[in-house]
Amino acid sequence: MEHKQLTELLEQMTLEEKIAQMLQLVVTFFEGSEEDGQITGPMKSLGITAETVNQVGSVLGLSGAAKVIQVQQTHLKNDRLGIPMIFMADIIHGYKTIFPIPLAIGCSWDLDLAEQSAAVAAKEAAVSGLHVTFAPMVDLVRDPRWGRVMESTGEDTYLNSIFARAFVRGFQGEDLKNDVNRVAACVKHFAAYGAGEGGREYNTVDLSERRLREYYLPAYKAALDEGCELVMTSFNTVHGSPATGNRALMRDLLRTEWEFDGVIISDWGAVIELIAHGVAEDEGEAAYLAVQAGIDVEMMTSCYVKHLPELIRSGKVDECLINEAVLRILNLKNKLGLFENPLRGADPEAEREVVYCDEHRAISRELASKSCVLLKNTGVLPLQAELKIALIGPFAQSTDILGPWSWIGAGCNVTPLNQAIQEKISASNVVLAEGSGIDTITDVQIQEAIKVAYQSDVIVLALGESTHMSGEGGSRADITLPAAQLKLITHLKTLDKPMVAILFNGRPLDLHGVHDQVDAVLEAWFPGGEGASAITDILYGEVNPSGRLSMSFPHAVGQIPVYYNHYNTGRPKKESEPDNRYASQYLDIPNEPLFPFGYGLSYTEFEYGEIELSAKVMKPEQPLQVTVTVTNTGKMTGEEVVQLYIRDITGEVVRPMKELKAFIKIMLQPGECREVSFILTEEQLRYHHSDLSFSSDDGEFVVFVGANSRDVVERRFRLIK
């Protein structure tokens, strides 16, 4: 349709039909018949009519090509103007082919594979009838107590931004209308949802405007610059106002400053939650605040349909706001090609061939292997196939490794770790014991584990969190492994056998009682459906681990938030003054995280030479070339993530100790050395000043290059403008 035709369609709509377009309902409203109560119950609870359901603009959570086709066709018969619905869902890290959780994908530092994972998810979702995914989540995360860190790519603004772009490219492709294998992306949660106080879900956020713009907003902007079609509001407050009713955030920043003209959708129930926040007295005021803020679609509450008609008739709300919102919704449907093809890519026959196919599973396996991070290794890994291993722990035979938001993914399709290992080596070289549950342990389990361990050369512990311990609503104050699993480790430690810990989890953990007790730690995260096979490839050296942390692991929960790009303070802790009490420090733990951002080991070793700069002075028209020689000094081919950071020594406002600005992944053979070069520009040195202007300052800078944010070589240069 042309824009003129969309406008003409809008003019034909009644007020009630327009407002119904602004409502999103879950699948329950579109299943069965009114007589069996499947529809009438939900309608009554929301206070809406069957007529409203027939006119609704979008559906949440319905998938499966045959079901979508049936519901869409029925809707088109009931809707007076034949306007198709949009089918949306949370396709976060895969549809049925489940990839590692996004935090793990961030640890791959592999943008191409991240884009491929999103493209696979889009293809499977689209052929199953879906049009929009509520992804990517690009919230900056610094507090691992928050369960939804698993859905982000980590603590760094730059890394989050480039992953945001990669995911949007993968989901949307280049032509949504004509490429029915793609879906529209919805970036979330706008804004700063990851900064909730105390790491508690849905909690208050209170940031300065400068900090918001410097660290939390860029990844959302990157997704929109890549063409992301939708934005989802966050549950939290921003500058004292809940995001879903925050006019300054949505209209002034998102619409006016950033010129975003796509659809803004609330999160589930967020409009009516304006009452609980204390900024709306009732549903009518909640509807007023949300529509004034610019929320186009209300998800699963009915404040709009029940109260906007009267607010418009009374003159409190201008109908032009409704027209603008509905036109944006119609435009999205047009971009998806739904007016020409309401069924779009839904195809039951193709669905059977495409969904969970071997090609997609192979990509999942590769990404899982690149997402695992080797945190410790005293030489026990890689394992030799002839060794007898005791595989012990609650995840030894578990299929609960998909992680939160795996939705269509099914445990019956998951290969458990014991099976993957037994397929790799002789089954007679693997002995099994449960050892403990996730958070329970018995004397019988302990004795069985000890008995099995006695028979082995190496103990492999499969430990971690269950899926429900992270994800939405999964905040935890104590982020150590459950006590039952720590007790299991303590008992097995007495056998004095080599121990390897494989961790399945959705957040960085406090690893005391693990890393200090075992000989090797492999952080596998929730690695997806092919994760066990990928882990086995690493354990036996067929894959050399190359994952690097995209979120720091705390030394203790009392440090949180702990992140690499912190400020120095006026009294920094100095190694040269270990007995100085009057410094910014803890008396009982280090300031530094246990494992820093960018950290990860390999089965080989890499050595960095000195940094060479093309000049000692940078000018705006004269970027610097930064060169370093990296050598593989070990005995195995390995992939290294060469990371470049900068520090602005003196700024108009305080600047971080380090900031990631670029990275390059290189593969080196044993003994091979390679020059790695970066181009560093004046633009990369800019930041938000106290007046919120965005520019760089003349002065001295440090450039760091290394294997992580801690272990680096450095050189200084000066910027002169």
C-alpha positions in Angstrom: 0.0 0.0 0.0 1.1 3.6 -0.6 1.0 6.1 2.3 -2.1 7.7 0.8 -3.9 4.4 0.8 -3.0 3.9 4.5 -4.4 7.3 5.3 -7.6 6.6 3.4 -7.9 3.3 5.4 -7.5 5.2 8.6 -10.2 7.7 7.6 -12.6 4.8 7.2 -12.1 3.5 10.7 -14.4 4.3 13.6 -12.8 5.6 16.8 -13.4 2.2 18.4 -11.8 0.4 15.5 -8.7 2.7 15.8 -8.3 2.1 19.5 -8.7 -1.6 19.1 -5.7 -1.5 16.7 -3.7 -0.2 19.7 -4.5 -3.3 21.8 -2.5 -6.5 22.0 -4.0 -9.7 23.3 -2.6 -13.1 24.1 -3.4 -16.2 22.2 -6.1 -17.3 24.7 -8.5 -14.8 23.1 -8.3 -16.5 19.8 -8.5 -20.2 20.7 -11.7 -22.3 20.8 -15.1 -20.8 20.9 -17.0 -18.5 23.2 -19.2 -21.4 24.3 -16.3 -23.4 25.9 -15.3 -20.4 28.0 -11.8 -20.0 26.5 -12.6 -16.6 25.2 -15.4 -15.3 27.5 -13.3 -15.7 30.7 -10.4 -13.5 29.5 -12.7 -11.0 28.0 -14.6 -10.6 31.2 -11.4 -10.2 33.2 -10.2 -7.4 30.9 -13.6 -5.8 30.5 -13.7 -6.0 26.7 -16.2 -7.3 24.2 -16.2 -9.8 21.4 -16.4 -6.9 19.0 -13.1 -5.5 20.4 -11.4 -8.9 20.0 -12.6 -9.0 16.4 -10.9 -5.6 15.8 -7.7 -6.1 17.7 -4.5 -5.1 16.1 -2.0 -7.7 17.2 -1.6 -11.1 19.0 1.0 -12.2 21.5 2.4 -15.7 21.8 0.6 -17.6 19.1 2.8 -19.7 16.8 2.5 -22.6 14.5 1.7 -22.0 10.8 -1.6 -23.9 10.8 -2.9 -22.1 13.9 -1.8 -18.7 12.7 -3.4 -19.2 9.3 -6.7 -20.3 10.9 -6.7 -17.4 13.4 -5.8 -14.8 10.7 -8.4 -16.0 8.3 -11.1 -16.0 10.9 -10.1 -12.5 12.0 -10.2 -11.2 8.4 -13.8 -12.4 8.1 -14.8 -10.7 11.4 -13.0 -7.4 10.9 -15.1 -4.9 9.0 -12.3 -3.5 7.1 -10.3 -6.7 6.7 -7.2 -5.3 8.5 -4.8 -8.2 9.2 -3.3 -8.7 12.7 0.4 -8.8 13.5 1.6 -11.9 15.4 4.3 -11.2 17.9 6.4 -13.3 20.4 9.5 -13.4 22.5 12.0 -15.1 20.3 15.0 -14.2 22.3 17.7 -16.8 21.5 16.1 -19.0 19.0 12.7 -20.3 18.0 12.9 -24.1 18.2 16.5 -24.3 17.4 17.7 -22.8 20.7 21.0 -20.9 20.7 23.0 -20.0 23.8 21.5 -17.2 25.9 22.3 -13.7 24.7 24.9 -13.1 27.6 26.7 -16.2 26.3 26.5 -15.0 22.7 28.1 -11.7 23.9 31.0 -13.8 25.2 31.6 -15.2 21.7 32.6 -11.7 20.5 31.4 -13.0 17.2 29.1 -10.6 15.3 28.7 -12.8 12.3 27.5 -15.8 14.3 25.2 -13.6 16.4 23.6 -12.3 13.2 23.3 -15.8 11.8 21.6 -16.9 15.1 19.0 -14.1 14.7 18.5 -15.0 11.0 17.8 -18.6 11.9 15.4 -17.6 14.6 13.6 -15.3 12.2 13.4 -17.9 9.5 11.9 -20.5 11.9 9.5 -18.0 13.5 8.4 -16.6 10.1 7.6 -19.9 8.6 5.6 -20.7 11.7 3.5 -17.6 11.2 5.2 -14.9 13.4 5.9 -11.3 12.3 7.6 -9.6 15.2 10.1 -10.7 17.9 10.6 -8.9 21.1 14.3 -8.8 20.7 17.1 -7.7 20.9 17.3 -6.8 24.6 20.2 -4.3 24.8 19.9 -3.2 28.4 23.4 -2.5 29.9 23.9 -4.8 32.9 26.2 -4.3 35.8 24.4 -6.3 38.5 24.4 -10.1 38.2 21.8 -10.4 40.9 19.3 -9.3 38.3 18.0 -12.4 36.6 17.6 -10.8 33.2 21.3 -10.2 32.7 21.1 -13.5 30.8 19.1 -11.7 28.1 21.7 -8.9 27.6 25.1 -9.1 25.9 26.8 -7.6 28.9 28.3 -4.6 30.8 29.9 -2.7 27.9 28.2 0.0 25.9 30.2 -0.5 22.7 29.9 -4.3 22.7 26.2 -4.1 23.4 25.8 -1.6 20.6 27.5 -3.6 17.9 25.7 -6.8 19.0 22.4 -4.8 18.9 23.1 -4.0 15.2 24.0 -7.6 14.4 20.8 -9.0 15.9 18.6 -6.4 14.1 20.3 -7.3 10.8 19.8 -11.0 11.4 16.1 -10.6 12.3 15.1 -8.1 9.7 17.3 -8.5 6.7 17.2 -5.9 4.1 13.5 -6.1 2.9 10.8 -7.1 5.3 8.1 -6.9 2.8 9.6 -9.2 0.2 11.7 -11.5 2.4 9.2 -13.6 4.3 12.0 -15.4 6.1 12.5 -12.3 8.3 10.7 -10.8 11.2 10.5 -7.2 12.5 12.7 -6.6 15.6 11.6 -4.8 18.7 14.5 -3.3 20.8 13.9 -3.3 24.6 13.6 -2.3 27.3 13.5 1.5 26.8 15.2 2.7 28.9 17.8 1.7 31.4 15.9 -1.4 32.7 19.2 -3.0 33.6 20.0 -0.4 36.2 17.4 -1.4 38.7 18.3 -0.8 42.3 19.6 -3.9 44.1 19.4 -6.0 41.0 15.7 -6.5 41.8 13.3 -7.1 38.9 11.0 -4.2 38.0 12.7 -2.0 40.5 13.4 1.7 40.5 16.1 3.3 38.3 17.7 6.6 39.2 20.4 7.8 36.9 21.8 11.2 36.0 21.0 12.4 32.5 24.7 12.3 31.6 25.1 8.7 32.8 22.0 7.6 31.0 23.2 9.1 27.7 26.8 8.0 28.1 26.3 4.3 29.0 22.7 3.2 28.8 21.2 4.8 25.7 23.7 4.1 22.9 22.8 0.5 22.4 19.1 1.4 21.8 20.2 4.1 19.4 22.4 1.6 17.6 19.5 -0.8 17.1 17.3 2.0 15.8 20.1 3.2 13.5 20.2 -0.3 12.0 16.5 0.1 11.2 14.8 -1.7 14.1 11.0 -1.3 13.6 9.7 -1.3 17.2 10.6 -0.2 20.7 9.3 -1.7 23.9 9.0 0.4 27.0 10.7 -0.7 30.3 8.9 -1.3 33.6 11.2 1.1 35.6 11.2 4.7 36.3 13.5 7.1 34.4 14.1 10.5 36.2 11.2 9.7 38.5 8.6 8.9 35.8 7.7 5.3 34.8 8.9 4.8 31.2 5.5 3.8 29.9 4.1 7.2 30.9 7.3 9.2 30.4 6.7 11.9 27.7 10.2 13.3 27.9 11.7 9.9 27.2 9.3 8.7 24.5 8.2 11.8 22.7 11.0 14.3 23.3 14.0 11.9 23.1 12.8 8.9 21.1 10.4 10.7 18.7 11.8 14.2 18.4 15.5 14.0 19.1 16.1 10.5 17.6 13.4 10.9 14.9 12.1 7.4 15.5 8.8 6.9 13.6 8.2 3.2 14.3 5.9 1.5 16.8 6.3 1.9 20.5 4.7 -1.0 22.5 4.3 -1.3 26.3 5.6 -4.3 28.1 3.1 -6.7 29.6 0.6 -4.8 31.7 2.9 -1.7 32.0 0.1 0.8 31.3 -2.1 -0.2 34.2 1.0 -0.5 36.4 1.2 3.3 36.2 -1.4 3.1 39.1 0.9 1.0 41.3 3.8 3.3 40.5 1.8 6.1 42.0 1.5 8.5 39.0 -2.0 7.5 37.9 -5.1 7.5 40.1 -7.0 5.0 37.9 -7.1 3.3 34.6 -8.4 6.4 32.8 -5.4 8.4 34.0 -3.1 5.6 33.1 -4.5 5.6 29.6 -4.1 9.4 29.4 -0.5 9.3 30.5 0.5 6.5 28.2 -1.1 7.9 25.1 0.3 11.4 25.8 3.8 9.8 26.2 3.3 8.2 22.8 2.7 4.5 23.5 1.1 3.1 20.3 0.3 -0.5 21.6 -1.0 -1.5 25.0 0.0 -5.0 25.8 -2.5 -7.1 27.7 -4.4 -4.4 29.7 -7.4 -2.6 28.4 -7.0 1.0 29.7 -7.0 2.3 26.1 -10.1 0.6 24.8 -12.1 1.3 27.9 -11.1 4.9 28.5 -9.7 6.6 25.4 -13.1 7.1 23.7 -14.4 9.1 26.6 -11.0 11.0 27.0 -11.3 12.0 23.3 -14.9 13.0 23.5 -14.3 15.1 26.6 -11.4 16.9 24.8 -8.7 15.7 27.3 -7.0 13.7 24.5 -6.7 15.0 21.0 -7.8 12.3 18.5 -4.8 13.2 16.3 -2.7 11.3 18.9 -4.7 8.2 18.1 -4.5 8.7 14.4 -0.7 9.0 14.6 -0.4 5.8 16.6 -2.7 3.8 14.4 -1.0 5.1 11.3 2.3 3.8 12.7 0.7 0.4 13.4 -0.8 0.3 9.9 2.6 1.3 8.4 4.3 -1.6 10.2 1.7 -4.0 8.8 2.4 -2.5 5.4 6.2 -2.9 5.8 5.6 -6.6 6.6 3.5 -7.0 3.4 0.4 -8.1 5.4 -2.1 -6.2 3.3 -1.0 -8.0 0.2 -0.3 -11.3 2.0 -2.0 -11.5 5.4 -0.6 -15.1 5.9 2.9 -13.9 4.9 5.5 -16.7 5.5 3.2 -19.1 7.4 3.6 -22.5 5.6 2.9 -25.7 7.5 4.7 -27.9 4.9 7.8 -25.6 4.9 7.6 -25.4 8.7 8.2 -29.1 9.0 11.4 -28.9 6.8 12.9 -25.6 8.2 12.2 -25.7 11.9 15.0 -27.4 13.9 16.8 -28.6 10.8 20.3 -29.9 10.8 21.7 -26.8 9.2 20.3 -24.6 12.0 21.5 -27.0 14.7 25.0 -26.9 13.3 25.1 -23.1 13.7 23.8 -23.5 17.3 26.6 -25.9 18.1 29.3 -23.6 16.6 28.0 -20.6 18.5 27.8 -22.6 21.7 31.4 -23.7 21.4 32.5 -20.0 20.8 30.4 -18.8 23.8 31.9 -21.1 26.5 34.6 -19.3 28.6 37.5 -21.2 30.1 38.0 -19.5 33.5 40.6 -21.7 35.0 42.9 -24.5 33.8 45.9 -26.0 35.6 46.6 -28.3 32.7 43.9 -30.9 33.3 42.1 -29.8 30.1 41.8 -30.9 27.3 41.0 -34.4 28.5 42.5 -37.5 26.9 39.9 -39.9 25.5 41.5 -42.9 27.2 41.0 -41.4 30.7 38.1 -42.7 32.7 35.9 -39.9 33.9 33.3 -39.7 36.7 30.6 -37.4 35.4 28.8 -36.1 38.5 26.3 -33.3 39.4 22.8 -32.2 38.8 23.5 -31.4 35.1 25.3 -34.6 34.3 22.2 -36.1 32.7 19.9 -33.0 32.7 18.2 -31.5 29.6 17.6 -28.2 31.5 20.3 -26.4 29.6 18.2 -24.3 27.2 17.8 -21.4 29.6 15.0 -18.9 30.1 13.1 -17.6 27.1 13.6 -20.9 25.1 9.8 -20.9 24.5 9.3 -23.4 21.7 12.5 -25.3 22.5 11.8 -28.7 24.0 13.9 -30.7 26.5 13.1 -33.9 24.5 15.3 -32.5 21.7 18.3 -31.8 24.0 21.2 -34.2 24.1 22.3 -34.3 27.8 26.0 -34.1 28.6 26.5 -37.7 29.6 25.1 -38.8 26.2 27.3 -36.3 24.3 30.4 -37.5 26.1 29.6 -41.2 25.6 29.2 -40.5 21.9 32.7 -38.9 21.9 34.6 -41.6 23.8 34.1 -45.2 24.8 31.0 -45.5 27.0 33.0 -47.7 29.3 35.2 -44.7 30.2 32.3 -42.8 31.6 30.8 -43.5 35.0 27.8 -41.5 36.3 26.4 -40.2 39.5 23.8 -37.5 40.3 25.8 -36.3 43.3 23.2 -33.7 44.3 20.1 -32.0 43.1 20.2 -28.3 42.2 19.7 -27.3 45.9 19.3 -30.6 47.7 21.8 -33.4 48.7 21.5 -36.6 50.6 24.0 -38.9 52.2 23.1 -41.6 49.7 23.9 -39.2 46.8 27.3 -38.3 48.4 28.3 -41.9 48.9 27.3 -42.8 45.4 29.3 -39.9 44.0 32.4 -40.9 46.1 32.1 -44.5 44.9 31.9 -43.5 41.3 34.7 -41.0 41.7 37.0 -43.6 43.1 36.7 -45.5 39.8 37.8 -42.6 37.7 41.0 -40.8 36.6 39.2 -37.4 36.4 36.1 -36.0 38.0 33.9 -33.8 35.8 31.3 -31.9 37.7 28.2 -30.6 35.9 26.9 -27.8 38.1 24.8 -24.7 38.0 21.5 -23.0 38.3 18.1 -24.3 37.1 16.4 -22.3 34.4 13.9 -20.7 36.9 16.8 -19.3 39.0 17.5 -16.6 36.3 15.5 -14.8 33.6 12.6 -12.5 34.2 11.6 -12.6 37.9 14.8 -14.5 38.7 16.7 -12.0 40.9 18.9 -13.6 43.5 20.6 -11.9 46.5 23.0 -14.8 47.0 24.7 -15.6 43.6 26.9 -18.4 44.8 26.2 -22.0 43.7 23.5 -23.5 45.9 24.9 -25.0 49.1 24.2 -28.6 48.1 26.5 -28.3 45.2 29.3 -26.7 47.2 28.9 -29.5 49.7 29.3 -32.0 46.9 32.5 -30.4 45.8 33.9 -30.4 49.3 33.4 -34.1 49.7 34.9 -35.0 46.3 37.9 -32.7 47.0 39.0 -35.2 49.7 39.7 -37.8 47.0 42.6 -35.7 45.7 41.7 -36.4 42.0 41.7 -33.8 39.2 38.4 -32.0 39.1 36.8 -30.1 36.2 33.7 -27.9 36.8 31.3 -27.2 34.0 28.9 -24.4 34.9 25.4 -24.0 33.5 23.9 -20.7 34.6 22.3 -17.4 33.4 24.5 -14.9 35.3 28.0 -14.4 36.5 28.3 -16.2 39.9 30.3 -15.8 43.0 32.5 -18.8 42.4 34.0 -19.2 45.9 33.8 -22.8 46.8 34.2 -23.7 43.1 37.2 -22.0 41.4 39.4 -22.4 44.5 38.6 -26.1 44.8 38.8 -27.5 41.3 41.5 -27.7 38.7 39.5 -26.3 35.7 36.4 -24.2 35.3 34.5 -24.0 32.0 31.7 -21.4 32.0 29.1 -22.9 29.6 26.1 -20.6 30.5 22.8 -22.0 29.3 24.3 -23.1 25.9 21.2 -24.1 24.0 20.1 -27.3 22.4 23.5 -28.3 21.0 25.4 -27.1 24.1 26.3 -30.5 25.4 28.0 -31.5 22.1 29.8 -28.2 22.0 31.0 -28.6 25.6 32.3 -32.1 24.8 34.2 -30.8 21.7 36.0 -28.4 24.1 36.6 -30.9 26.9 38.4 -33.2 24.4 40.3 -30.6 22.6 38.5 -30.7 19.2 37.6 -27.1 19.8 40.0 -24.7 21.5 37.9 -22.4 23.8 37.8 -18.8 22.6 35.0 -17.2 24.6 35.8 -14.0 26.5 33.6 -12.6 29.3 31.2 -9.8 28.4 30.4 -9.3 32.1 32.7 -9.4 35.0 32.5 -12.1 37.7 32.5 -10.6 41.1 34.9 -11.5 43.9 31.9 -11.3 46.3 28.4 -10.1 46.1 29.3 -7.1 48.3 31.3 -5.6 45.4 28.3 -5.4 43.1 28.0 -3.5 40.9 31.5 -4.3 39.8 32.5 -3.4 36.2 35.7 -2.7 34.3 35.0 0.9 33.1 34.7 2.4 36.6 36.0 5.7 37.7 39.2 6.2 39.7 38.0 8.3 42.7 40.0 11.0 44.5 41.6 8.4 46.7 42.3 5.3 44.6 43.7 2.2 46.1 47.4 2.0 45.1 49.5 -1.2 45.0 52.4 0.9 46.3 50.5 1.8 49.5 49.0 -1.6 50.6 48.7 -0.4 54.3 46.9 2.9 53.5 43.6 2.7 55.2 42.3 5.9 53.7 41.8 4.8 50.2 38.7 3.7 48.2 38.8 0.0 49.1 37.3 -2.9 51.0 39.1 -4.2 54.1 38.2 -7.8 53.5 38.1 -8.3 49.7 39.9 -6.9 46.7 38.4 -4.1 44.7 38.8 -6.0 41.5 36.4 -8.7 40.2 37.4 -12.3 40.4 37.4 -12.5 36.5 37.4 -9.2 34.6 35.6 -8.1 31.5 37.1 -9.6 28.4 38.8 -12.5 30.3 39.0 -16.0 29.0 41.7 -18.7 28.7 42.7 -20.9 25.8 44.5 -24.2 25.5 47.3 -22.3 24.0 49.1 -19.1 25.1 49.3 -15.7 23.4 52.1 -13.1 23.9 51.7 -9.4 23.2 54.6 -7.2 22.0 54.9 -3.5 22.6 52.3 -1.1 21.1 53.5 0.9 18.1 51.7 4.2 17.3 51.8 5.9 13.9 52.3 9.2 15.7 52.6 10.6 19.2 49.9 13.2 18.4 46.4 12.6 17.1 44.5 15.3 15.2 40.8 15.2 14.1 41.9 14.8 10.5 44.8 12.5 11.4 43.8 9.2 13.1 46.3 7.0 14.8 47.2 3.6 13.7 47.8 1.3 16.7 49.8 -1.8 16.0 50.8 -4.7 18.2 52.3 -8.1 17.4 50.6 -11.1 18.9 52.3 -14.5 19.0 50.9 -17.9 19.7 53.6 -19.3 22.0 51.7 -22.5 22.8 51.3 -25.9 21.1 47.7 -25.6 19.7 46.0 -23.5 17.1 43.9 -20.9 18.9 41.7 -17.9 18.3 42.5 -14.7 20.3 40.3 -11.7 20.8 42.7 -8.8 20.6 41.0 -5.9 22.6 41.7 -2.2 22.4 40.9 0.2 25.2 41.5 3.9 25.8 41.7 6.2 28.8 41.2 9.9 28.8 43.6 11.1 31.5 41.9 14.4 32.1 38.4 15.2 31.1 35.9 18.0 31.7 34.1 15.4 33.8 35.6 12.2 35.3 36.4 9.6 32.7 36.6 5.8 33.1 39.8 3.9 33.8 39.3 2.0 30.5 36.8 2.0 27.7 36.6 -0.7 25.0 36.8 0.9 21.6 37.6 -2.0 19.2 38.6 -5.6 19.0 39.8 -8.1 16.3 39.6 -11.8 16.4 42.6 -13.7 15.0 43.4 -17.4 14.5 47.1 -18.3 15.0 49.0 -21.5 14.5 51.5 -22.6 17.1 54.5 -20.3 16.8 52.8 -17.9 14.4 53.0 -14.2 15.1 50.9 -11.5 13.4 50.7 -7.8 13.4 47.3 -6.5 14.4 46.4 -2.9 13.5 43.6 -0.7 14.7 42.7 2.8 13.4 41.8 5.0 16.3 39.9 8.2 15.5 39.1 11.5 17.3 35.4 10.5 17.1 36.1 7.5 19.4 37.4 9.8 22.1 34.2 11.9 22.4 32.0 11.7 25.4 29.1 13.6 27.1 30.2 16.7 29.0 28.5 18.2 32.0 26.2 20.2 29.7 25.5 17.0 27.7 27.4 18.2 24.6 29.2 15.4 22.9 32.9 16.1 22.0 36.5 15.3 22.8 39.0 17.3 24.7 42.6 18.1 24.0 45.0 16.3 26.2 46.8 13.1 27.0 45.3 9.6 26.5 46.4 6.1 27.1 45.8 3.3 24.6 45.7 -0.3 25.9 45.8 -3.5 23.9 45.6 -6.9 25.4 43.8 -10.2 26.0 41.2 -8.6 28.5 40.5 -5.4 30.3 43.2 -6.2 33.0 46.1 -7.8 31.1 47.2 -5.2 28.6 50.2 -3.3 27.2 49.9 0.5 26.9 51.2 3.6 25.2 50.4 7.3 25.6 49.5 9.9 22.9 48.1 13.4 22.9 45.0 14.8 21.1 45.4 18.2 19.7 42.4 19.8 17.9 
